[in-house]
Amino acid sequence: MASAFAHSLVAVTAGKLFPSKVQQFKFFALGIFCATSPDLDVFMHKLGYSYSHVLGHRGFFHSLLFSLILAIFIKIIFYYKTPIMSKLGLILTAYFFFCAASHGFFDAMTTGGRGVAFFAPFDNARHFLPWRVIRVSPMSVSQFFGEWGLRVLKSEAYWIGIPCMVVLFGNWMVRKVRRRS
Ligand SMILES: [Zn+2]
């Protein structure tokens, strides 16, 4: 996994690119939830599922299909007054899908683990992207608060933090220019 901080930053950055009218606290909070919750699958091994099982860590809960199911579920529960096939409904679902899917995408760029089952449950093969540049985060919170955690945050600041800041700054500039014209 990449750390929950990095996944959350990606969700907030992406949310800032969406129309201003949807950018409420609930929108970002749910985006962060979608971007971080796939890692709850680390508890699946307590239920007897191994890492390499389709329900194990980085399995189905990190897949594109799960991202879509989660996005639709979150949209229906938290924005039930907005029809899902309306423009706003589709925008919200797209954002939650992006947040959830981004989780697997960034995990597939980490230096450890077994890769991400993007196409589970149809295909449990684990994949990495060609660029494995982000230091893998420890599974336990206690291990995170130490030298390992610091190295992870440093690598994420470089590979996720700086690009997010560039996107946020670019977005801010574009909106400022648009408001003036
Ligand atoms: Zn993960």
Backbone and ligand atoms as CSV (ligand in chain L), in Angstrom:
chain,resi,resn,atom,element,x,y,z
A,1,MET,N,N,0.826,-1.202,0.000
A,1,MET,CA,C,0.000,0.000,0.000
A,1,MET,C,C,0.862,1.256,0.000
A,2,ALA,N,N,0.317,2.280,-0.614
A,2,ALA,CA,C,0.845,3.611,-0.326
A,2,ALA,C,C,0.130,4.042,0.960
A,3,SER,N,N,0.598,5.099,1.611
A,3,SER,CA,C,-0.013,5.451,2.896
A,3,SER,C,C,-1.379,6.114,2.706
A,4,ALA,N,N,-2.188,6.092,3.776
A,4,ALA,CA,C,-3.521,6.699,3.727
A,4,ALA,C,C,-3.422,8.193,3.434
A,5,PHE,N,N,-2.305,8.827,3.863
A,5,PHE,CA,C,-2.140,10.265,3.603
A,5,PHE,C,C,-2.059,10.522,2.090
A,6,ALA,N,N,-1.261,9.697,1.415
A,6,ALA,CA,C,-1.070,9.896,-0.024
A,6,ALA,C,C,-2.377,9.649,-0.781
A,7,HIS,N,N,-3.081,8.562,-0.427
A,7,HIS,CA,C,-4.343,8.270,-1.108
A,7,HIS,C,C,-5.347,9.409,-0.876
A,8,SER,N,N,-5.350,9.972,0.335
A,8,SER,CA,C,-6.276,11.063,0.659
A,8,SER,C,C,-5.932,12.318,-0.133
A,9,LEU,N,N,-4.644,12.598,-0.254
A,9,LEU,CA,C,-4.208,13.789,-0.995
A,9,LEU,C,C,-4.641,13.699,-2.459
A,10,VAL,N,N,-4.529,12.510,-3.038
A,10,VAL,CA,C,-4.953,12.307,-4.431
A,10,VAL,C,C,-6.460,12.574,-4.555
A,11,ALA,N,N,-7.242,12.089,-3.576
A,11,ALA,CA,C,-8.705,12.280,-3.608
A,11,ALA,C,C,-9.060,13.767,-3.524
A,12,VAL,N,N,-8.388,14.494,-2.638
A,12,VAL,CA,C,-8.683,15.927,-2.478
A,12,VAL,C,C,-8.272,16.688,-3.745
A,13,THR,N,N,-7.095,16.359,-4.274
A,13,THR,CA,C,-6.609,17.031,-5.490
A,13,THR,C,C,-7.582,16.816,-6.646
A,14,ALA,N,N,-8.005,15.568,-6.837
A,14,ALA,CA,C,-8.952,15.271,-7.928
A,14,ALA,C,C,-10.266,16.010,-7.698
A,15,GLY,N,N,-10.729,16.054,-6.452
A,15,GLY,CA,C,-11.994,16.724,-6.132
A,15,GLY,C,C,-11.970,18.198,-6.493
A,16,LYS,N,N,-10.799,18.809,-6.346
A,16,LYS,CA,C,-10.652,20.237,-6.648
A,16,LYS,C,C,-10.843,20.530,-8.133
A,17,LEU,N,N,-10.719,19.496,-8.978
A,17,LEU,CA,C,-10.878,19.687,-10.422
A,17,LEU,C,C,-12.351,19.630,-10.830
A,18,PHE,N,N,-13.215,19.235,-9.902
A,18,PHE,CA,C,-14.637,19.097,-10.221
A,18,PHE,C,C,-15.352,20.433,-10.047
A,19,PRO,N,N,-16.576,20.551,-10.598
A,19,PRO,CA,C,-17.296,21.834,-10.497
A,19,PRO,C,C,-17.417,22.311,-9.046
A,20,SER,N,N,-17.298,23.635,-8.859
A,20,SER,CA,C,-17.298,24.210,-7.510
A,20,SER,C,C,-18.542,23.829,-6.714
A,21,LYS,N,N,-19.684,23.720,-7.397
A,21,LYS,CA,C,-20.935,23.485,-6.662
A,21,LYS,C,C,-20.956,22.119,-5.939
A,22,VAL,N,N,-20.161,21.161,-6.400
A,22,VAL,CA,C,-20.159,19.859,-5.707
A,22,VAL,C,C,-19.100,19.800,-4.601
A,23,GLN,N,N,-18.224,20.800,-4.556
A,23,GLN,CA,C,-17.097,20.737,-3.624
A,23,GLN,C,C,-17.506,21.106,-2.199
A,24,GLN,N,N,-18.222,20.179,-1.565
A,24,GLN,CA,C,-18.587,20.384,-0.166
A,24,GLN,C,C,-17.781,19.402,0.678
A,25,PHE,N,N,-17.869,19.599,1.995
A,25,PHE,CA,C,-17.127,18.730,2.911
A,25,PHE,C,C,-17.471,17.255,2.670
A,26,LYS,N,N,-18.768,16.991,2.511
A,26,LYS,CA,C,-19.226,15.601,2.304
A,26,LYS,C,C,-18.574,14.980,1.065
A,27,PHE,N,N,-18.487,15.761,-0.003
A,27,PHE,CA,C,-17.898,15.307,-1.264
A,27,PHE,C,C,-16.447,14.852,-1.058
A,28,PHE,N,N,-15.666,15.695,-0.380
A,28,PHE,CA,C,-14.256,15.351,-0.152
A,28,PHE,C,C,-14.110,14.200,0.856
A,29,ALA,N,N,-14.930,14.234,1.900
A,29,ALA,CA,C,-14.837,13.177,2.923
A,29,ALA,C,C,-15.136,11.814,2.298
A,30,LEU,N,N,-16.154,11.768,1.440
A,30,LEU,CA,C,-16.490,10.491,0.801
A,30,LEU,C,C,-15.425,10.093,-0.220
A,31,GLY,N,N,-14.844,11.082,-0.878
A,31,GLY,CA,C,-13.750,10.810,-1.823
A,31,GLY,C,C,-12.562,10.181,-1.088
A,32,ILE,N,N,-12.235,10.742,0.069
A,32,ILE,CA,C,-11.130,10.202,0.883
A,32,ILE,C,C,-11.476,8.791,1.346
A,33,PHE,N,N,-12.727,8.587,1.721
A,33,PHE,CA,C,-13.147,7.238,2.144
A,33,PHE,C,C,-12.937,6.240,0.996
A,34,CYS,N,N,-13.376,6.617,-0.206
A,34,CYS,CA,C,-13.230,5.708,-1.362
A,34,CYS,C,C,-11.753,5.430,-1.654
A,35,ALA,N,N,-10.908,6.450,-1.478
A,35,ALA,CA,C,-9.491,6.312,-1.813
A,35,ALA,C,C,-8.704,5.509,-0.778
A,36,THR,N,N,-9.211,5.429,0.444
A,36,THR,CA,C,-8.445,4.750,1.498
A,36,THR,C,C,-9.049,3.403,1.909
A,37,SER,N,N,-10.362,3.247,1.733
A,37,SER,CA,C,-11.021,2.046,2.268
A,37,SER,C,C,-10.580,0.715,1.641
A,38,PRO,N,N,-10.076,0.659,0.381
A,38,PRO,CA,C,-9.640,-0.647,-0.121
A,38,PRO,C,C,-8.651,-1.369,0.803
A,39,ASP,N,N,-7.860,-0.605,1.573
A,39,ASP,CA,C,-6.877,-1.251,2.449
A,39,ASP,C,C,-7.501,-1.931,3.667
A,40,LEU,N,N,-8.806,-1.755,3.861
A,40,LEU,CA,C,-9.457,-2.499,4.947
A,40,LEU,C,C,-9.378,-4.000,4.676
A,41,ASP,N,N,-9.020,-4.340,3.422
A,41,ASP,CA,C,-8.897,-5.773,3.094
A,41,ASP,C,C,-7.706,-6.434,3.801
A,42,VAL,N,N,-6.864,-5.667,4.494
A,42,VAL,CA,C,-5.785,-6.316,5.266
A,42,VAL,C,C,-6.377,-7.189,6.375
A,43,PHE,N,N,-7.632,-6.866,6.758
A,43,PHE,CA,C,-8.277,-7.670,7.805
A,43,PHE,C,C,-8.808,-9.006,7.279
A,44,MET,N,N,-8.798,-9.162,5.954
A,44,MET,CA,C,-9.319,-10.419,5.384
A,44,MET,C,C,-8.460,-11.616,5.810
A,45,HIS,N,N,-7.162,-11.367,6.074
A,45,HIS,CA,C,-6.322,-12.516,6.467
A,45,HIS,C,C,-6.735,-13.034,7.845
A,46,LYS,N,N,-7.354,-12.154,8.648
A,46,LYS,CA,C,-7.867,-12.613,9.962
A,46,LYS,C,C,-9.049,-13.568,9.765
A,47,LEU,N,N,-9.706,-13.426,8.623
A,47,LEU,CA,C,-10.840,-14.314,8.308
A,47,LEU,C,C,-10.371,-15.566,7.562
A,48,GLY,N,N,-9.061,-15.678,7.405
A,48,GLY,CA,C,-8.514,-16.899,6.810
A,48,GLY,C,C,-8.168,-16.785,5.333
A,49,TYR,N,N,-8.290,-15.586,4.741
A,49,TYR,CA,C,-7.954,-15.437,3.324
A,49,TYR,C,C,-6.494,-15.007,3.184
A,50,SER,N,N,-5.732,-15.757,2.416
A,50,SER,CA,C,-4.314,-15.422,2.254
A,50,SER,C,C,-4.170,-14.191,1.355
A,51,TYR,N,N,-2.964,-13.622,1.377
A,51,TYR,CA,C,-2.671,-12.439,0.544
A,51,TYR,C,C,-3.014,-12.729,-0.919
A,52,SER,N,N,-2.651,-13.916,-1.395
A,52,SER,CA,C,-2.820,-14.205,-2.818
A,52,SER,C,C,-4.248,-14.609,-3.200
A,53,HIS,N,N,-5.122,-14.820,-2.210
A,53,HIS,CA,C,-6.525,-15.162,-2.500
A,53,HIS,C,C,-7.204,-13.971,-3.161
A,54,VAL,N,N,-8.228,-14.249,-3.960
A,54,VAL,CA,C,-8.917,-13.152,-4.660
A,54,VAL,C,C,-9.538,-12.159,-3.670
A,55,LEU,N,N,-9.867,-12.616,-2.452
A,55,LEU,CA,C,-10.404,-11.705,-1.429
A,55,LEU,C,C,-9.327,-11.200,-0.472
A,56,GLY,N,N,-8.071,-11.596,-0.714
A,56,GLY,CA,C,-6.958,-11.171,0.138
A,56,GLY,C,C,-6.546,-9.728,-0.172
A,57,HIS,N,N,-5.483,-9.276,0.539
A,57,HIS,CA,C,-5.004,-7.902,0.353
A,57,HIS,C,C,-4.600,-7.658,-1.100
A,58,ARG,N,N,-5.024,-6.503,-1.632
A,58,ARG,CA,C,-4.776,-6.102,-3.023
A,58,ARG,C,C,-5.491,-7.002,-4.032
A,59,GLY,N,N,-6.486,-7.726,-3.552
A,59,GLY,CA,C,-7.295,-8.566,-4.449
A,59,GLY,C,C,-8.525,-7.808,-4.912
A,60,PHE,N,N,-9.706,-8.446,-4.796
A,60,PHE,CA,C,-10.948,-7.874,-5.310
A,60,PHE,C,C,-11.210,-6.444,-4.815
A,61,PHE,N,N,-10.864,-6.178,-3.534
A,61,PHE,CA,C,-11.178,-4.854,-2.976
A,61,PHE,C,C,-10.277,-3.739,-3.523
A,62,HIS,N,N,-9.286,-4.127,-4.329
A,62,HIS,CA,C,-8.454,-3.127,-5.005
A,62,HIS,C,C,-8.753,-3.115,-6.514
A,63,SER,N,N,-9.799,-3.852,-6.932
A,63,SER,CA,C,-10.051,-3.997,-8.378
A,63,SER,C,C,-10.873,-2.853,-8.943
A,64,LEU,N,N,-10.910,-2.770,-10.267
A,64,LEU,CA,C,-11.703,-1.728,-10.942
A,64,LEU,C,C,-13.196,-1.980,-10.736
A,65,LEU,N,N,-13.593,-3.261,-10.732
A,65,LEU,CA,C,-15.020,-3.559,-10.539
A,65,LEU,C,C,-15.469,-3.138,-9.141
A,66,PHE,N,N,-14.663,-3.430,-8.121
A,66,PHE,CA,C,-15.029,-3.012,-6.769
A,66,PHE,C,C,-15.100,-1.484,-6.684
A,67,SER,N,N,-14.172,-0.798,-7.367
A,67,SER,CA,C,-14.185,0.673,-7.368
A,67,SER,C,C,-15.511,1.190,-7.905
A,68,LEU,N,N,-16.002,0.556,-8.971
A,68,LEU,CA,C,-17.268,0.981,-9.577
A,68,LEU,C,C,-18.446,0.690,-8.644
A,69,ILE,N,N,-18.444,-0.496,-8.046
A,69,ILE,CA,C,-19.533,-0.859,-7.117
A,69,ILE,C,C,-19.544,0.112,-5.935
A,70,LEU,N,N,-18.365,0.379,-5.380
A,70,LEU,CA,C,-18.265,1.293,-4.232
A,70,LEU,C,C,-18.760,2.688,-4.618
A,71,ALA,N,N,-18.353,3.159,-5.803
A,71,ALA,CA,C,-18.745,4.500,-6.263
A,71,ALA,C,C,-20.265,4.609,-6.382
A,72,ILE,N,N,-20.892,3.607,-6.986
A,72,ILE,CA,C,-22.352,3.631,-7.173
A,72,ILE,C,C,-23.039,3.570,-5.812
A,73,PHE,N,N,-22.536,2.725,-4.941
A,73,PHE,CA,C,-23.085,2.553,-3.591
A,73,PHE,C,C,-23.027,3.883,-2.811
A,74,ILE,N,N,-21.863,4.524,-2.824
A,74,ILE,CA,C,-21.690,5.791,-2.100
A,74,ILE,C,C,-22.612,6.868,-2.676
A,75,LYS,N,N,-22.689,6.927,-3.994
A,75,LYS,CA,C,-23.572,7.914,-4.654
A,75,LYS,C,C,-25.033,7.688,-4.221
A,76,ILE,N,N,-25.488,6.443,-4.275
A,76,ILE,CA,C,-26.894,6.147,-3.967
A,76,ILE,C,C,-27.207,6.456,-2.495
A,77,ILE,N,N,-26.304,6.103,-1.601
A,77,ILE,CA,C,-26.562,6.303,-0.167
A,77,ILE,C,C,-26.502,7.791,0.210
A,78,PHE,N,N,-25.463,8.477,-0.230
A,78,PHE,CA,C,-25.211,9.835,0.283
A,78,PHE,C,C,-25.761,10.957,-0.604
A,79,TYR,N,N,-26.135,10.637,-1.839
A,79,TYR,CA,C,-26.742,11.659,-2.721
A,79,TYR,C,C,-28.012,11.059,-3.323
A,80,TYR,N,N,-28.859,10.510,-2.450
A,80,TYR,CA,C,-30.028,9.757,-2.943
A,80,TYR,C,C,-31.047,10.630,-3.668
A,81,LYS,N,N,-31.004,11.959,-3.435
A,81,LYS,CA,C,-31.973,12.835,-4.115
A,81,LYS,C,C,-31.562,13.115,-5.565
A,82,THR,N,N,-30.279,12.877,-5.886
A,82,THR,CA,C,-29.787,13.138,-7.246
A,82,THR,C,C,-29.901,11.867,-8.089
A,83,PRO,N,N,-30.670,11.904,-9.197
A,83,PRO,CA,C,-30.766,10.710,-10.039
A,83,PRO,C,C,-29.381,10.311,-10.573
A,84,ILE,N,N,-29.086,9.031,-10.541
A,84,ILE,CA,C,-27.732,8.589,-10.917
A,84,ILE,C,C,-27.422,8.862,-12.387
A,85,MET,N,N,-28.451,8.851,-13.245
A,85,MET,CA,C,-28.196,9.073,-14.662
A,85,MET,C,C,-28.251,10.557,-15.053
A,86,SER,N,N,-28.419,11.442,-14.060
A,86,SER,CA,C,-28.369,12.873,-14.365
A,86,SER,C,C,-26.907,13.288,-14.512
A,87,LYS,N,N,-26.697,14.503,-15.013
A,87,LYS,CA,C,-25.309,14.970,-15.203
A,87,LYS,C,C,-24.576,14.981,-13.857
A,88,LEU,N,N,-25.243,15.533,-12.837
A,88,LEU,CA,C,-24.614,15.613,-11.513
A,88,LEU,C,C,-24.376,14.220,-10.926
A,89,GLY,N,N,-25.348,13.327,-11.116
A,89,GLY,CA,C,-25.212,11.952,-10.615
A,89,GLY,C,C,-24.003,11.257,-11.227
A,90,LEU,N,N,-23.823,11.478,-12.526
A,90,LEU,CA,C,-22.691,10.845,-13.219
A,90,LEU,C,C,-21.360,11.471,-12.784
A,91,ILE,N,N,-21.380,12.780,-12.558
A,91,ILE,CA,C,-20.152,13.469,-12.101
A,91,ILE,C,C,-19.732,12.917,-10.739
A,92,LEU,N,N,-20.697,12.793,-9.832
A,92,LEU,CA,C,-20.390,12.293,-8.485
A,92,LEU,C,C,-19.879,10.854,-8.542
A,93,THR,N,N,-20.569,10.023,-9.324
A,93,THR,CA,C,-20.154,8.616,-9.429
A,93,THR,C,C,-18.752,8.522,-10.040
A,94,ALA,N,N,-18.491,9.368,-11.043
A,94,ALA,CA,C,-17.167,9.352,-11.692
A,94,ALA,C,C,-16.081,9.729,-10.680
A,95,TYR,N,N,-16.367,10.719,-9.841
A,95,TYR,CA,C,-15.370,11.139,-8.855
A,95,TYR,C,C,-15.084,10.017,-7.849
A,96,PHE,N,N,-16.140,9.407,-7.332
A,96,PHE,CA,C,-15.923,8.341,-6.336
A,96,PHE,C,C,-15.215,7.147,-6.979
A,97,PHE,N,N,-15.551,6.880,-8.242
A,97,PHE,CA,C,-14.861,5.789,-8.945
A,97,PHE,C,C,-13.380,6.141,-9.105
A,98,PHE,N,N,-13.095,7.365,-9.507
A,98,PHE,CA,C,-11.700,7.768,-9.688
A,98,PHE,C,C,-10.920,7.592,-8.381
A,99,CYS,N,N,-11.517,8.056,-7.279
A,99,CYS,CA,C,-10.830,7.975,-5.984
A,99,CYS,C,C,-10.523,6.521,-5.627
A,100,ALA,N,N,-11.531,5.660,-5.755
A,100,ALA,CA,C,-11.330,4.243,-5.387
A,100,ALA,C,C,-10.314,3.585,-6.330
A,101,ALA,N,N,-10.434,3.858,-7.638
A,101,ALA,CA,C,-9.534,3.228,-8.609
A,101,ALA,C,C,-8.107,3.766,-8.469
A,102,SER,N,N,-7.973,5.029,-8.045
A,102,SER,CA,C,-6.632,5.606,-7.897
A,102,SER,C,C,-5.842,4.850,-6.828
A,103,HIS,N,N,-6.560,4.280,-5.864
A,103,HIS,CA,C,-5.894,3.535,-4.794
A,103,HIS,C,C,-5.042,2.399,-5.387
A,104,GLY,N,N,-5.685,1.576,-6.218
A,104,GLY,CA,C,-4.965,0.454,-6.830
A,104,GLY,C,C,-3.849,0.941,-7.735
A,105,PHE,N,N,-4.118,2.024,-8.447
A,105,PHE,CA,C,-3.144,2.587,-9.371
A,105,PHE,C,C,-1.847,2.958,-8.627
A,106,PHE,N,N,-1.994,3.648,-7.493
A,106,PHE,CA,C,-0.789,4.056,-6.756
A,106,PHE,C,C,-0.149,2.873,-6.020
A,107,ASP,N,N,-0.969,1.935,-5.551
A,107,ASP,CA,C,-0.385,0.730,-4.942
A,107,ASP,C,C,0.467,-0.021,-5.967
A,108,ALA,N,N,0.029,0.022,-7.225
A,108,ALA,CA,C,0.763,-0.698,-8.282
A,108,ALA,C,C,2.070,-0.001,-8.639
A,109,MET,N,N,2.309,1.144,-8.028
A,109,MET,CA,C,3.586,1.843,-8.248
A,109,MET,C,C,4.500,1.709,-7.036
A,110,THR,N,N,4.112,0.874,-6.066
A,110,THR,CA,C,4.938,0.748,-4.859
A,110,THR,C,C,6.012,-0.331,-5.031
A,111,THR,N,N,6.984,-0.284,-4.123
A,111,THR,CA,C,8.151,-1.172,-4.241
A,111,THR,C,C,7.939,-2.540,-3.586
A,112,GLY,N,N,6.797,-2.751,-2.936
A,112,GLY,CA,C,6.628,-4.031,-2.231
A,112,GLY,C,C,5.274,-4.669,-2.466
A,113,GLY,N,N,5.101,-5.842,-1.846
A,113,GLY,CA,C,3.832,-6.551,-1.972
A,113,GLY,C,C,3.774,-7.384,-3.240
A,114,ARG,N,N,2.541,-7.796,-3.589
A,114,ARG,CA,C,2.396,-8.719,-4.718
A,114,ARG,C,C,1.675,-8.137,-5.917
A,115,GLY,N,N,1.506,-6.856,-5.977
A,115,GLY,CA,C,0.798,-6.284,-7.121
A,115,GLY,C,C,-0.701,-6.254,-6.873
A,116,VAL,N,N,-1.417,-5.622,-7.791
A,116,VAL,CA,C,-2.845,-5.346,-7.611
A,116,VAL,C,C,-3.666,-6.151,-8.618
A,117,ALA,N,N,-4.745,-6.771,-8.120
A,117,ALA,CA,C,-5.628,-7.570,-8.989
A,117,ALA,C,C,-6.675,-6.636,-9.612
A,118,PHE,N,N,-6.233,-5.829,-10.572
A,118,PHE,CA,C,-7.132,-4.835,-11.186
A,118,PHE,C,C,-8.396,-5.477,-11.763
A,119,PHE,N,N,-8.275,-6.701,-12.286
A,119,PHE,CA,C,-9.390,-7.294,-13.025
A,119,PHE,C,C,-10.121,-8.388,-12.248
A,120,ALA,N,N,-9.850,-8.466,-10.918
A,120,ALA,CA,C,-10.579,-9.421,-10.070
A,120,ALA,C,C,-12.059,-9.017,-10.087
A,121,PRO,N,N,-12.991,-9.936,-9.939
A,121,PRO,CA,C,-12.786,-11.356,-9.661
A,121,PRO,C,C,-12.621,-12.211,-10.918
A,122,PHE,N,N,-12.585,-11.578,-12.113
A,122,PHE,CA,C,-12.481,-12.363,-13.357
A,122,PHE,C,C,-11.077,-12.914,-13.536
A,123,ASP,N,N,-10.102,-12.152,-13.085
A,123,ASP,CA,C,-8.713,-12.563,-13.249
A,123,ASP,C,C,-7.954,-12.097,-12.003
A,124,ASN,N,N,-7.418,-13.054,-11.239
A,124,ASN,CA,C,-6.761,-12.713,-9.971
A,124,ASN,C,C,-5.265,-12.425,-10.144
A,125,ALA,N,N,-4.812,-12.287,-11.398
A,125,ALA,CA,C,-3.385,-11.984,-11.613
A,125,ALA,C,C,-3.082,-10.627,-10.993
A,126,ARG,N,N,-1.913,-10.538,-10.350
A,126,ARG,CA,C,-1.524,-9.286,-9.681
A,126,ARG,C,C,-0.613,-8.481,-10.608
A,127,HIS,N,N,-0.887,-7.198,-10.684
A,127,HIS,CA,C,-0.140,-6.343,-11.615
A,127,HIS,C,C,0.577,-5.193,-10.907
A,128,PHE,N,N,1.735,-4.845,-11.468
A,128,PHE,CA,C,2.425,-3.608,-11.085
A,128,PHE,C,C,2.501,-2.744,-12.334
A,129,LEU,N,N,2.601,-1.431,-12.168
A,129,LEU,CA,C,2.857,-0.553,-13.302
A,129,LEU,C,C,4.361,-0.613,-13.589
A,130,PRO,N,N,4.781,-0.164,-14.762
A,130,PRO,CA,C,6.221,-0.239,-15.080
A,130,PRO,C,C,7.077,0.635,-14.157
A,131,TRP,N,N,6.427,1.616,-13.476
A,131,TRP,CA,C,7.215,2.537,-12.651
A,131,TRP,C,C,6.942,2.248,-11.185
A,132,ARG,N,N,7.804,1.443,-10.565
A,132,ARG,CA,C,7.614,1.138,-9.138
A,132,ARG,C,C,8.534,2.036,-8.337
A,133,VAL,N,N,8.058,3.247,-8.091
A,133,VAL,CA,C,8.918,4.280,-7.513
A,133,VAL,C,C,8.523,4.662,-6.086
A,134,ILE,N,N,7.305,4.281,-5.654
A,134,ILE,CA,C,6.833,4.708,-4.331
A,134,ILE,C,C,7.179,3.627,-3.304
A,135,ARG,N,N,7.839,4.040,-2.260
A,135,ARG,CA,C,8.228,3.089,-1.219
A,135,ARG,C,C,6.987,2.495,-0.563
A,136,VAL,N,N,6.954,1.188,-0.417
A,136,VAL,CA,C,5.754,0.548,0.121
A,136,VAL,C,C,5.592,0.890,1.602
A,137,SER,N,N,4.345,1.124,2.005
A,137,SER,CA,C,4.028,1.485,3.388
A,137,SER,C,C,3.844,0.207,4.207
A,138,PRO,N,N,4.262,0.232,5.498
A,138,PRO,CA,C,4.047,-0.965,6.321
A,138,PRO,C,C,2.560,-1.202,6.551
A,139,MET,N,N,2.196,-2.461,6.816
A,139,MET,CA,C,0.787,-2.791,7.029
A,139,MET,C,C,0.314,-2.333,8.409
A,140,SER,N,N,1.242,-2.301,9.380
A,140,SER,CA,C,0.799,-1.953,10.734
A,140,SER,C,C,1.100,-0.492,11.046
A,141,VAL,N,N,0.203,0.112,11.826
A,141,VAL,CA,C,0.326,1.525,12.182
A,141,VAL,C,C,1.587,1.747,13.022
A,142,SER,N,N,1.891,0.798,13.943
A,142,SER,CA,C,3.043,0.983,14.827
A,142,SER,C,C,4.344,1.037,14.014
A,143,GLN,N,N,4.414,0.236,12.943
A,143,GLN,CA,C,5.635,0.254,12.117
A,143,GLN,C,C,5.749,1.557,11.331
A,144,PHE,N,N,4.579,2.174,11.073
A,144,PHE,CA,C,4.584,3.398,10.271
A,144,PHE,C,C,5.273,4.545,11.004
A,145,PHE,N,N,5.086,4.583,12.359
A,145,PHE,CA,C,5.681,5.675,13.131
A,145,PHE,C,C,7.118,5.323,13.504
A,146,GLY,N,N,7.974,5.336,12.514
A,146,GLY,CA,C,9.382,5.026,12.723
A,146,GLY,C,C,10.124,5.405,11.463
A,147,GLU,N,N,11.307,4.844,11.326
A,147,GLU,CA,C,12.152,5.197,10.188
A,147,GLU,C,C,11.504,4.801,8.857
A,148,TRP,N,N,10.844,3.626,8.867
A,148,TRP,CA,C,10.181,3.135,7.647
A,148,TRP,C,C,9.117,4.140,7.192
A,149,GLY,N,N,8.289,4.579,8.146
A,149,GLY,CA,C,7.228,5.532,7.839
A,149,GLY,C,C,7.784,6.832,7.262
A,150,LEU,N,N,8.897,7.288,7.833
A,150,LEU,CA,C,9.517,8.537,7.351
A,150,LEU,C,C,9.993,8.396,5.912
A,151,ARG,N,N,10.604,7.226,5.627
A,151,ARG,CA,C,11.089,6.984,4.257
A,151,ARG,C,C,9.920,6.941,3.274
A,152,VAL,N,N,8.802,6.344,3.731
A,152,VAL,CA,C,7.596,6.254,2.889
A,152,VAL,C,C,7.074,7.657,2.586
A,153,LEU,N,N,6.952,8.471,3.635
A,153,LEU,CA,C,6.403,9.821,3.457
A,153,LEU,C,C,7.289,10.664,2.534
A,154,LYS,N,N,8.610,10.460,2.661
A,154,LYS,CA,C,9.542,11.203,1.820
A,154,LYS,C,C,9.347,10.817,0.346
A,155,SER,N,N,9.235,9.539,0.101
A,155,SER,CA,C,9.069,9.077,-1.278
A,155,SER,C,C,7.704,9.496,-1.832
A,156,GLU,N,N,6.680,9.478,-0.979
A,156,GLU,CA,C,5.347,9.901,-1.433
A,156,GLU,C,C,5.294,11.417,-1.665
A,157,ALA,N,N,6.027,12.166,-0.845
A,157,ALA,CA,C,6.045,13.623,-1.032
A,157,ALA,C,C,6.601,13.940,-2.415
A,158,TYR,N,N,7.605,13.152,-2.815
A,158,TYR,CA,C,8.259,13.376,-4.101
A,158,TYR,C,C,7.380,12.946,-5.271
A,159,TRP,N,N,6.831,11.726,-5.190
A,159,TRP,CA,C,6.128,11.143,-6.340
A,159,TRP,C,C,4.628,11.432,-6.379
A,160,ILE,N,N,4.041,11.779,-5.231
A,160,ILE,CA,C,2.600,12.072,-5.208
A,160,ILE,C,C,2.358,13.515,-4.752
A,161,GLY,N,N,3.057,13.929,-3.685
A,161,GLY,CA,C,2.835,15.261,-3.115
A,161,GLY,C,C,3.141,16.377,-4.115
A,162,ILE,N,N,4.327,16.350,-4.723
A,162,ILE,CA,C,4.711,17.434,-5.638
A,162,ILE,C,C,3.779,17.472,-6.859
A,163,PRO,N,N,3.514,16.322,-7.532
A,163,PRO,CA,C,2.574,16.383,-8.669
A,163,PRO,C,C,1.194,16.914,-8.259
A,164,CYS,N,N,0.712,16.540,-7.062
A,164,CYS,CA,C,-0.591,17.045,-6.599
A,164,CYS,C,C,-0.553,18.563,-6.422
A,165,MET,N,N,0.549,19.061,-5.856
A,165,MET,CA,C,0.667,20.508,-5.654
A,165,MET,C,C,0.681,21.234,-7.006
A,166,VAL,N,N,1.362,20.645,-7.989
A,166,VAL,CA,C,1.409,21.253,-9.337
A,166,VAL,C,C,0.001,21.303,-9.930
A,167,VAL,N,N,-0.747,20.197,-9.786
A,167,VAL,CA,C,-2.124,20.143,-10.310
A,167,VAL,C,C,-3.000,21.171,-9.589
A,168,LEU,N,N,-2.872,21.247,-8.267
A,168,LEU,CA,C,-3.692,22.182,-7.490
A,168,LEU,C,C,-3.380,23.629,-7.879
A,169,PHE,N,N,-2.106,23.915,-8.051
A,169,PHE,CA,C,-1.709,25.272,-8.424
A,169,PHE,C,C,-2.219,25.611,-9.833
A,170,GLY,N,N,-2.051,24.668,-10.768
A,170,GLY,CA,C,-2.533,24.876,-12.144
A,170,GLY,C,C,-4.035,25.100,-12.165
A,171,ASN,N,N,-4.760,24.314,-11.396
A,171,ASN,CA,C,-6.219,24.424,-11.317
A,171,ASN,C,C,-6.617,25.787,-10.746
A,172,TRP,N,N,-5.905,26.204,-9.721
A,172,TRP,CA,C,-6.182,27.505,-9.085
A,172,TRP,C,C,-5.958,28.641,-10.084
A,173,MET,N,N,-4.866,28.546,-10.864
A,173,MET,CA,C,-4.553,29.574,-11.859
A,173,MET,C,C,-5.640,29.624,-12.942
A,174,VAL,N,N,-6.024,28.443,-13.442
A,174,VAL,CA,C,-7.032,28.380,-14.519
A,174,VAL,C,C,-8.342,28.997,-14.040
A,175,ARG,N,N,-8.755,28.656,-12.811
A,175,ARG,CA,C,-10.023,29.193,-12.290
A,175,ARG,C,C,-9.937,30.707,-12.096
A,176,LYS,N,N,-8.772,31.180,-11.682
A,176,LYS,CA,C,-8.584,32.608,-11.464
A,176,LYS,C,C,-8.686,33.365,-12.793
A,177,VAL,N,N,-8.035,32.820,-13.827
A,177,VAL,CA,C,-8.069,33.454,-15.165
A,177,VAL,C,C,-9.498,33.447,-15.696
A,178,ARG,N,N,-10.206,32.321,-15.500
A,178,ARG,CA,C,-11.584,32.211,-15.988
A,178,ARG,C,C,-12.504,33.216,-15.312
A,179,ARG,N,N,-12.280,33.424,-14.005
A,179,ARG,CA,C,-13.145,34.363,-13.270
A,179,ARG,C,C,-12.947,35.800,-13.805
A,180,ARG,N,N,-11.729,36.094,-14.234
A,180,ARG,CA,C,-11.424,37.454,-14.701
A,180,ARG,C,C,-11.982,37.707,-16.098
A,181,SER,N,N,-12.039,36.638,-16.925
A,181,SER,CA,C,-12.463,36.856,-18.317
A,181,SER,C,C,-13.982,36.788,-18.455
L,1,ZN,ZN,ZN,-3.894,-0.724,-0.940
